[in-house]
Amino acid sequence: MFAGLLDAARNSPFRTPFSRVHCDDGTSSTEKAVVPGRSVQAAASREVEFGSNEFYGLCAIGGILSCGITHTAVVPLDLVKCRLQVDQAKYKNLFHGFKVSIAEEGARGLAKGWAPTFFGYSAQGAFKFGLYEVFKIQYAGMIGEENAYLYRTWVYLAASASAEFFADIALAPLEAAKVKIQTMPGFANTMREAMPKMMGEEGVMAFYKGLVPLWCRQIPYTMMKFACFEKTVELLYKHVVPKPRDQCSKGEQLVVTFAAGYIAGVFCAVVSHPADVVVSKLNQAKGSSAFDVAKQLGFMGMWNGLTPRIIMIGTLTALQWFIYDGVKVALSIPRPPPPEMPESLKKKLNNFPSVWMEKRKTAKEGDPREIRARTFPRRCEVIGDHKIRQLPIRAQCDAGTVAGPVRGRSIAAAASDEVEFGSTKFFVLCGLGGIISCGSTHTFVVPLDLVKCRLQVDQAKYKNVFHGFKLTLAEDGSRGLVKGWAPTFFGYSAQGAFKFGLYEVFKVQYANMLGEENAYLYRTWLYLAASASAEFFADMALSPFEAAKVKIQTMPGFASTMREAMPKMMGEEGIMAFYKGLVPLWCRQIPYTMMKFACFEKTVELLYAYVVPKPRDQCSKGEQLIVTFAAGYIAGVFCAIVSHPADVVVSKLNQAKGSSAFDVAKQLGFMGMWNGLMPRIIMIGTLTALQWFIYDGVKVALSIPRPPPPEMPESLKKKLGVQ
């Protein structure tokens, strides 16, 4: 599965090669490693090749031993912690929990759930540690040597989150069985007894209904675990340990590993505890959703059992890192020391003050052809005598063009009154364009959206789109077709502001991190990452209004207006009424938006390259907007297909009080999740085309810079020998 990923990392053109460790007369050579700036010391001629399949396989074995052994060792503490979380009335505190458990089941009862714990966390450890090494090399290779050093914390966070995503898919079934065994007396005593019983009662979803809360618990935990550990090790060797790491014995290095692991573990426990409580309660309560459980527990209830979990996770994390590092020592797996600043970056920092001042002297004050991009806030690091701050993007014009934030793009220089590219005003106006674009278009298609929603939730009554319109007009009159216009307008206006505004922000940010050549080569990934990041926040703004809209449109008699619906929802279900559909909304909107932005950007590029008979800069603004509309419609068709199943689940979920997303999906079946696809393709195609047309039109009207399709940077042309 991961062969392509490994080959890509091995053949990476960037300056983070896999290092083969060589020995000469018993002394080790130093080569660059996973995070550029690190050197890997060779132990002996038999040492594993860094970055080889054997290296990743042995790291996975280290993860199996590390996680499987440690989690199994603390099963008694984990059992009492789970019981504290789900029944605070019976188990008063940690010591009382042990006392009651031993009194009821004897000392043997404290080992309940050891089998799913061992096998589940062994599988999780293999993916977590093995894939962490894979993704760390891959991401470091993508952003280059200097950026990988400057943004090393982000590399640790991204790599650990990616690895944990897959690790939890392996863990979820066994975690569900473990919680059932430990918290439901009489349900089952062994894994062999529990898993068939769960399958018989609830089907395969019994094992995965806790997957999303598990991600919510484990991904923040693992991000904290790896990033905090890596940074703590770095700081300990810098400020606490009295001698450099290469002068410490392996025993001393393992002591530092244990200390850093314990510190990281304390932070991990606090960050991930609320989600851990929800997972425990969720697997105990059949038929409940994560939001139902969170609402029932309340804020304070989600911190039940924190003290034993801090003790457990602190010890657990310290032991895991100790065992993992010990396995690396025993199996002669390369262990890179803390990162050091690359020589190329040191040279740049030494030359920076004089070069920058010289450029400032030669720049003509007030020259409209020199566009000064904003200096975006960057974190500073103090390393040695240098205080490093990310350099500002400085875009200078030559013959009417300036460099854009997506490297490889040039922005046609406009009149001197054009909005400064990358300024706060630029991003705010893009947000305003998003409000007008999304708010107006979604409100415009409310009648079609209403019929589409009714088709999704009651296929028996509303046979097809035409029958749906006919029946709605017969029952509610023409006025009934605009039901839900208010939450649609306000919700999608808020979503549009975040979606388009933050897309421009993240696109600039990620392009700067990648550098000019990488941002061109990986521009599709850039569009996908920027749009997904923006939509994550946009959906938080949309969710309450979307829930109200679906209630108004699909539940006759519930409410006719937003003012009536929202207080009623709050009274019946509390605040979670507005957010119980947030995760399915993310599942619908994030793929939709990723497709919408990436497909649009690539379609525009292809249309100008192969269809439009003249270059973009020779087209009138009207002709450019026609291309925008066509590209938007093509993107919209793909968007509708990708996001439709989640859209059906969201509609049904907001209609069915007390149901979870998994319950709804199971009830609908595969074919049921495609109800209403044709009207949605028509609606989303038109909608997406209009949104891009309006957004681009607002940019024209407000003199907001509109970069043309990207072109290959000159430096890359020289490398590739392209004319």
DACORDA-V678404 format. One record per residue. RES is the residue in one small letter. SS is DSSP state (~ for helix, > for strand, _ for the rest). OMEGA is omega in whole degrees, 0 to 359 (999 if undefined). Layout:
{{RES	SS	OMEGA} {RES	SS	OMEGA}}
This chain:
{{m	_	185} {f	_	183} {a	~	179} {g	~	179} {l	~	180} {l	~	178} {d	~	179} {a	~	179} {a	~	181} {r	~	183} {n	_	183} {s	_	179} {p	_	184} {f	_	191} {r	_	174} {t	_	185} {p	_	170} {f	_	185} {s	_	171} {r	_	186} {v	_	181} {h	_	175} {c	>	179} {d	>	179} {d	_	177} {g	_	178} {t	>	185} {s	>	172} {s	_	181} {t	>	179} {e	>	181} {k	>	185} {a	_	189} {v	_	174} {v	_	185} {p	_	185} {g	_	175} {r	_	173} {s	>	181} {v	>	181} {q	>	179} {a	_	181} {a	_	180} {a	_	185} {s	_	180} {r	_	184} {e	_	183} {v	_	177} {e	_	182} {f	_	178} {g	_	178} {s	_	176} {n	~	178} {e	~	179} {f	~	181} {y	~	179} {g	~	180} {l	~	175} {c	~	177} {a	~	177} {i	~	175} {g	~	178} {g	~	178} {i	~	181} {l	~	183} {s	~	185} {c	~	182} {g	~	182} {i	~	186} {t	~	180} {h	~	178} {t	~	181} {a	~	183} {v	_	178} {v	~	180} {p	~	179} {l	~	179} {d	~	180} {l	~	180} {v	~	179} {k	~	178} {c	~	181} {r	~	174} {l	~	183} {q	~	187} {v	~	180} {d	_	182} {q	_	181} {a	_	183} {k	_	182} {y	_	190} {k	_	181} {n	_	186} {l	~	183} {f	~	178} {h	~	178} {g	~	177} {f	~	183} {k	~	181} {v	~	181} {s	~	179} {i	~	180} {a	~	184} {e	~	189} {e	~	182} {g	_	182} {a	~	180} {r	~	181} {g	~	180} {l	~	180} {a	~	179} {k	_	177} {g	_	183} {w	~	185} {a	~	177} {p	~	176} {t	~	183} {f	~	183} {f	~	180} {g	~	183} {y	~	171} {s	~	177} {a	~	180} {q	~	181} {g	~	179} {a	~	180} {f	~	185} {k	~	184} {f	~	180} {g	~	182} {l	~	175} {y	~	179} {e	~	179} {v	~	184} {f	~	180} {k	~	178} {i	~	182} {q	~	183} {y	~	177} {a	~	178} {g	~	181} {m	~	186} {i	~	175} {g	_	189} {e	~	185} {e	~	179} {n	~	179} {a	~	176} {y	~	183} {l	~	183} {y	_	186} {r	~	178} {t	~	178} {w	~	176} {v	~	179} {y	~	182} {l	~	182} {a	~	182} {a	~	181} {s	~	178} {a	~	180} {s	~	180} {a	~	183} {e	~	178} {f	~	180} {f	~	181} {a	~	183} {d	~	176} {i	~	177} {a	~	184} {l	~	192} {a	~	182} {p	~	183} {l	~	175} {e	~	178} {a	~	179} {a	~	180} {k	~	182} {v	~	177} {k	~	182} {i	~	187} {q	~	190} {t	~	180} {m	_	181} {p	_	179} {g	_	181} {f	_	179} {a	_	179} {n	_	182} {t	_	178} {m	~	180} {r	~	180} {e	~	187} {a	~	189} {m	~	176} {p	~	180} {k	~	178} {m	~	179} {m	~	180} {g	~	184} {e	~	188} {e	~	181} {g	_	185} {v	_	181} {m	~	176} {a	~	183} {f	~	186} {y	~	180} {k	_	177} {g	_	185} {l	~	181} {v	~	174} {p	~	177} {l	~	174} {w	~	181} {c	~	178} {r	~	191} {q	~	183} {i	~	174} {p	~	179} {y	~	184} {t	~	176} {m	~	178} {m	~	183} {k	~	184} {f	~	183} {a	~	181} {c	~	178} {f	~	183} {e	~	181} {k	~	180} {t	~	176} {v	~	179} {e	~	182} {l	~	179} {l	~	179} {y	~	182} {k	~	189} {h	~	186} {v	~	182} {v	_	188} {p	_	179} {k	_	181} {p	_	184} {r	~	183} {d	~	176} {q	~	178} {c	_	174} {s	_	179} {k	~	177} {g	~	179} {e	~	178} {q	~	179} {l	~	174} {v	~	177} {v	~	178} {t	~	181} {f	~	181} {a	~	179} {a	~	179} {g	~	180} {y	~	179} {i	~	179} {a	~	182} {g	~	179} {v	~	179} {f	~	179} {c	~	184} {a	~	182} {v	~	184} {v	~	189} {s	~	189} {h	~	181} {p	~	179} {a	~	179} {d	~	178} {v	~	180} {v	~	179} {v	~	181} {s	~	181} {k	~	183} {l	~	180} {n	~	177} {q	~	187} {a	_	182} {k	_	177} {g	_	181} {s	_	174} {s	_	179} {a	~	181} {f	~	177} {d	~	181} {v	~	180} {a	~	179} {k	~	181} {q	~	182} {l	~	187} {g	~	185} {f	~	183} {m	~	180} {g	~	180} {m	_	176} {w	_	175} {n	_	175} {g	_	183} {l	~	183} {t	~	178} {p	~	180} {r	~	176} {i	~	178} {i	~	183} {m	~	185} {i	~	176} {g	~	179} {t	~	182} {l	~	183} {t	~	178} {a	~	180} {l	~	180} {q	~	180} {w	~	179} {f	~	180} {i	~	181} {y	~	179} {d	~	177} {g	~	176} {v	~	178} {k	~	178} {v	~	184} {a	~	184} {l	_	178} {s	_	176} {i	_	181} {p	_	181} {r	_	184} {p	_	176} {p	_	178} {p	_	185} {p	_	175} {e	_	182} {m	_	178} {p	_	181} {e	~	181} {s	~	180} {l	~	176} {k	~	179} {k	~	179} {k	~	181} {l	~	178} {n	~	182} {n	~	189} {f	~	186} {p	~	183} {s	~	180} {v	~	182} {w	~	180} {m	~	179} {e	~	178} {k	~	180} {r	~	180} {k	~	184} {t	~	180} {a	_	180} {k	_	181} {e	_	176} {g	_	180} {d	_	183} {p	_	180} {r	_	175} {e	>	180} {i	>	181} {r	>	177} {a	_	181} {r	_	172} {t	_	183} {f	_	180} {p	_	176} {r	_	176} {r	_	178} {c	_	173} {e	>	176} {v	>	182} {i	>	185} {g	_	180} {d	_	186} {h	>	170} {k	>	187} {i	>	171} {r	_	180} {q	_	184} {l	_	179} {p	_	173} {i	_	180} {r	>	184} {a	>	181} {q	>	182} {c	_	171} {d	>	182} {a	_	171} {g	_	177} {t	>	177} {v	>	178} {a	>	182} {g	_	183} {p	_	172} {v	_	190} {r	_	183} {g	_	175} {r	_	171} {s	>	182} {i	>	180} {a	>	181} {a	_	181} {a	_	179} {a	_	186} {s	_	180} {d	_	179} {e	_	180} {v	_	180} {e	_	182} {f	_	178} {g	_	178} {s	_	176} {t	~	179} {k	~	179} {f	~	182} {f	~	179} {v	~	180} {l	~	174} {c	~	175} {g	~	177} {l	~	176} {g	~	178} {g	~	177} {i	~	182} {i	~	183} {s	~	184} {c	~	182} {g	~	183} {s	~	185} {t	~	180} {h	~	178} {t	~	180} {f	~	184} {v	_	179} {v	~	180} {p	~	179} {l	~	179} {d	~	180} {l	~	180} {v	~	178} {k	~	179} {c	~	181} {r	~	175} {l	~	183} {q	~	187} {v	~	180} {d	_	183} {q	_	182} {a	_	183} {k	_	183} {y	_	190} {k	_	181} {n	_	187} {v	~	181} {f	~	177} {h	~	178} {g	~	177} {f	~	182} {k	~	182} {l	~	179} {t	~	178} {l	~	180} {a	~	185} {e	~	188} {d	~	184} {g	_	183} {s	~	179} {r	~	180} {g	~	181} {l	~	180} {v	~	176} {k	_	178} {g	_	182} {w	~	185} {a	~	177} {p	~	176} {t	~	183} {f	~	183} {f	~	181} {g	~	183} {y	~	172} {s	~	178} {a	~	179} {q	~	181} {g	~	179} {a	~	180} {f	~	185} {k	~	184} {f	~	180} {g	~	181} {l	~	175} {y	~	179} {e	~	179} {v	~	183} {f	~	180} {k	~	177} {v	~	183} {q	~	184} {y	~	178} {a	~	178} {n	~	180} {m	~	183} {l	~	186} {g	_	190} {e	~	185} {e	~	180} {n	~	180} {a	~	176} {y	~	183} {l	~	183} {y	_	186} {r	~	178} {t	~	177} {w	~	177} {l	~	178} {y	~	181} {l	~	182} {a	~	181} {a	~	182} {s	~	178} {a	~	179} {s	~	181} {a	~	183} {e	~	178} {f	~	180} {f	~	181} {a	~	183} {d	~	175} {m	~	177} {a	~	184} {l	~	192} {s	~	181} {p	~	181} {f	~	179} {e	~	179} {a	~	179} {a	~	181} {k	~	182} {v	~	177} {k	~	182} {i	~	188} {q	~	189} {t	~	180} {m	_	181} {p	_	179} {g	_	181} {f	_	179} {a	_	179} {s	_	182} {t	_	178} {m	~	180} {r	~	179} {e	~	187} {a	~	189} {m	~	175} {p	~	180} {k	~	178} {m	~	179} {m	~	180} {g	~	184} {e	~	188} {e	~	182} {g	_	185} {i	~	182} {m	~	175} {a	~	183} {f	_	185} {y	_	180} {k	_	178} {g	_	185} {l	~	181} {v	~	174} {p	~	178} {l	~	174} {w	~	181} {c	~	177} {r	~	191} {q	~	182} {i	~	175} {p	~	179} {y	~	183} {t	~	176} {m	~	178} {m	~	183} {k	~	184} {f	~	183} {a	~	180} {c	~	178} {f	~	182} {e	~	181} {k	~	179} {t	~	176} {v	~	180} {e	~	182} {l	~	179} {l	~	179} {y	~	181} {a	~	190} {y	~	186} {v	_	182} {v	_	188} {p	_	180} {k	_	181} {p	_	183} {r	~	183} {d	~	176} {q	~	178} {c	_	174} {s	_	179} {k	~	177} {g	~	178} {e	~	178} {q	~	180} {l	~	175} {i	~	176} {v	~	178} {t	~	181} {f	~	181} {a	~	179} {a	~	178} {g	~	181} {y	~	178} {i	~	179} {a	~	182} {g	~	179} {v	~	178} {f	~	179} {c	~	184} {a	~	182} {i	~	183} {v	~	189} {s	~	189} {h	~	181} {p	~	179} {a	~	178} {d	~	178} {v	~	180} {v	~	179} {v	~	181} {s	~	182} {k	~	182} {l	~	180} {n	~	176} {q	~	187} {a	_	182} {k	_	176} {g	_	180} {s	_	175} {s	_	180} {a	~	180} {f	~	177} {d	~	181} {v	~	181} {a	~	179} {k	~	181} {q	~	183} {l	~	187} {g	~	185} {f	~	183} {m	~	180} {g	~	180} {m	_	176} {w	_	176} {n	_	175} {g	_	183} {l	~	184} {m	~	177} {p	~	180} {r	~	176} {i	~	178} {i	~	183} {m	~	185} {i	~	176} {g	~	179} {t	~	183} {l	~	183} {t	~	178} {a	~	180} {l	~	180} {q	~	179} {w	~	179} {f	~	180} {i	~	181} {y	~	178} {d	~	178} {g	~	177} {v	~	178} {k	~	178} {v	~	184} {a	~	184} {l	_	179} {s	_	176} {i	_	181} {p	_	180} {r	_	184} {p	_	176} {p	_	177} {p	_	185} {p	_	175} {e	_	181} {m	_	178} {p	_	181} {e	~	181} {s	~	180} {l	~	176} {k	~	180} {k	~	180} {k	~	184} {l	~	181} {g	_	181} {v	_	179} {q	_	999}}
